[in-house]
Each structure stands twice: as C-alpha cells, then as structure tokens.
Amino acid sequence: MVLDVLPRLSEARRDDLVLREAGAVLLVACYELGHQPLSLASPVAALQAAGFAPRPVDTSVETLDDGTIMAARFVGIAVPMHTALRLGARLGERIKAVNPTAHVCFYGLYATLNAAYLLARSGDSVMSGEIEQPLVALVEALDRGEAAETVSGVGTRSRPAPPVVERIPLSVPDRSALPAVRDYAGLAQDGVIVPAGYLEATRGCHHTCLHCPITPIYGGRFTVIPREIVLADARAQIAAGARHLTFGDPDFFNAPSHGLRICRALREDFPDLTFDVTIKVEHLLQHRRFVAELAEVGCVFIVTAVESISDLVLEKLAKGHSRGDVEAALEILDDAGLVMRPSLLPFTPWETLDGYRALLRFIVEQDLVAQVDAVMLGIRLLVPPGSALLDDPSNQEWLGDLDAEAFTYRWTHPDPRMDALQREVSSIAEQGEAKQETAEAIFTRVWRASFVVGEDSVPALPAPKFNRSPSPRLTEHWFC
C-alpha cells in the first residue's frame, strides 16, 4: 500500500512513484446504466486541472489489462450504484493482487455506505458526495508522501469521514479519453436508434425517501451544477455524436427553472435534440405548470419513481405520493403529450400478493405495459448499510443480518409466495430480454406467474382504459 511505503522511501526512490506521470493515476468505472460515465469525466477534468494525467477506463466497454494496473500508483474506482459496487469490489481485489502497492480509493454514492467492507478488503480510502475536490486533494497528498488521513472528506481504516455535500468548484467534464458515445446505450424511437449522452444539472435530492441511497449521503440536500458547465458538457457530447441526452439528476424538478433554462438553450442551438428526465410524482403535481414546456423543448419521456400503488408501501417508503397522485400525474403528462416510464419497487416487506396483482392490473388498465421495462417488475428492496430504513423500529419484524458481500441487509417476506414470485419474475424478465420478447409477451408471463404462485386460476388480462402510444426508450434496461 502506498501509505505504508512512501514515508520510508528515499527521495530518489520516491521519484518512481510520482503521481503526475501519465497513467500513474487510474480511474475506473464498471457500469452506469449503459451511459458514458460522468463518474470518470468529471474527476478526470478536476485532476487534469490540478496537473495530473489520469487514465480513465470503463470496464463495461473496455478491457482493463494488467499492464495498465501495474503502471498505476493510485486507482480510483467509481461506485455510484449497487451493480457498479459489486463489480468494483471484485475489481479492487484483482487490482490489489496485481499491484499490491497501489492506493485503491472507492468513490461515489455507495462508497461510504459500504466503507467497512471495502476498507477491510482492497480499499485504502473511500469518499462520497461531491467527490472531485477531496479526490484531487487525496492524490496531491499522496504525491507529496502524506497520509490519506490528512485529507478532509476521505475515509480510511483508521479515520471514518462523512460524505462531502457542500457545493464545490467544478470543471467541465472531460470525455476526450472515454470510449465513443456510440459505444453506449442509444434512444430507440420509431425503429431508429440514435446515440444518447448523459449529463447532470443537479446532484443530491431535496427529498428523503427512506429506501433511497441518496438520503443517507445527502440528507435532503442538493447542489446545482453551474449552467455553463452543463451546457459545455452537453455541447461536447453532441459534437461527439449524441442526438439524445439523459439528464441523470435524481429529480430534474429539484431545480426546475435551472433545468429548463439549460433545455431552452440547447433547443435553440440544436432543434432536433431530444432528452429525458427523472421527476417525482409529487413534483409533477407541484410543478405542473412546467410540464408542457418540457415537451416543447424536446423531452420525449419522463422516468417517474412510482415504486408502488399501495398507499401503505408508499407511506413506509416516505415517497410523498399516493395511488391517486400517480393517476393525476399521468393525466398531467397526457395533457402535455408526454409519456411516463415508471420505475417500480414491487417487492418490499409490506407488499402483498394481492397488492402485486393490483399493480399489474393498474399497469394494464393505464396502458403502460410498453412503458415499463421488464426488469422493473422484479425489483426487490435493497437495504444497504446506513439506509434510512434502519432507523424504523418496526423493521425488526422483517430485517435480517447484514450480508456485507452483497452490500445489503437480508430480509424475508412474511409470505413465502412473494419471495418465490420475485425470483420467478426476475427470471422471466431476464429470459425475455435475452430472447428479445415483446414487453406484452413478458408481461403476460408475469401476470400468469402471479396467480400460479398462489395456486389460483389465471384470469384474463383486463382491458386498458386508456390508449397511450408507446414512448421512445433507451436500449439499456437495467436499473440499479
């Protein structure tokens, strides 16, 4: 480990470990929903501004060879989501096996939540939240031969550190050394797939949904990324071939005026550009006056965290909306000519078999079958270390022990049929996607499974009460 070795090195030997040499700093992303990783582009820019020459590698589309690992003295592994964390943790162990003296830092939303496990294995440091400034400070400290413990916002084995959530200076993300935007997911619309880029106008979230990993990191705070930086990043991706942009903000309407100003500017310069955003049900109702303008400036669909239509489940998750609010939000989007693509969390300790069937019926009646990615039908609640759900005293009824290697607490549904159904639905969705079955075919199999698991007769699918046109969609369907 670099921290153990540097203080004992002579000045001549220390020259071999200078972190400002090309490739001495290695940044790695493992998976970001099929997007070109902003978790590489933004810290690359920050490190370059500080005089370093980091090498970014995205293992979702590139090979990370042993030679690159051996050349590195500092390796940052981005873990902004659960899948990335699982892949990144395994990668960290490989890196330590190949290059034991490299300092391995895990950064991103899931890093500090899982600090105990990561630091006990391959990690030398962790950081979450607004990571660019502490990441640069850490690399500078190591380059001077100082310990990671001296850097604010950096957690180590000997000194935990809270996430950094204060607004920090940012540089325009540098994507020049990343794989081409065409190597990533695209927007499928009317039988045509166009390259899709990814950017963020805000970070964190004003809301504190109990199941969300953003809540224990940001605690209801969010930061606004300067408009000129967002626009510069957007224009660079468009110049590189992007014809659609995903705004990855946890909620685009945390700062609706800010986001819309950016969209208006892009629409003026690029009239054919389209984009998608994520907006809470609660915000669609609160800011309905802005929804029509979203459609006017090029929004083609809105991802909305519906999660459930059970008011009990929604209350347990502190979602801030009800089933009736979901129906009202759908009407608002209909009036604007926009389509909702719901994200779902159908398997929780509080959902029932009848409730799951009611969710499926709701999806059919609202004519949303084509708008719900099949993977959503099998999503199961994750409870990572630090989750706000752990503060609920009633969780003793369902919560098990921490499975550190899976980065979640175990839990068992009080109705064994629900756990069996979740496994079956996930299998149906995975197999259906692999065989490129239609959304309708996959949904029909899930509908049948929800009744077979209860040894009940399978009724016919209900008739839709609406006639909604299928929306464009991104070609990457995975979720977390």
Buried (B, 14 or more C-beta within 10 A) or exposed (E): EBBEBBEEBEEEEBEEBEBBBEBBBBBBBBBBBBBBBBBBBBBBBBBBBBEBBBBBBBBBBBEBEEEBBEBBBBBBBBBBBBBBBBBBBEBBEEBBEBBEBBBBBBBBBBBBBBBBBBBEBBBBBBBBBBBBBBBBBBBBBBBEBBBBBEBEBBBBBEEEBBBBBEBBEBBBBBBEBBBEBBBBBBBBBEEEBBBBBBBBBBBBBBBBBBBBBBBBBBBEBBBBBBBEBBBBBBBBBBEBEBBBBBBBBBBBBBBBEBBBBBBEBBBEEBEEBBBBBBBBBBBBBEBBEBBBBBBEBBBBBBBBBBBBBBBEBBEBBBBBBBBEBBEBBBEBBEEBBBBBBBBBBBBBBBBBBEBBBBBBBBBBBBBBBBBBBBBBBBBBBBBBBBBBBBEBEEBEEBBEEBEBEBBBBEBEBEBEBBBBBBBBBBEBBBEBBEEEBEBEEBBBBBBBBBBEBBEEEEEEBEEBEEEBEBBBBBEBBEBE
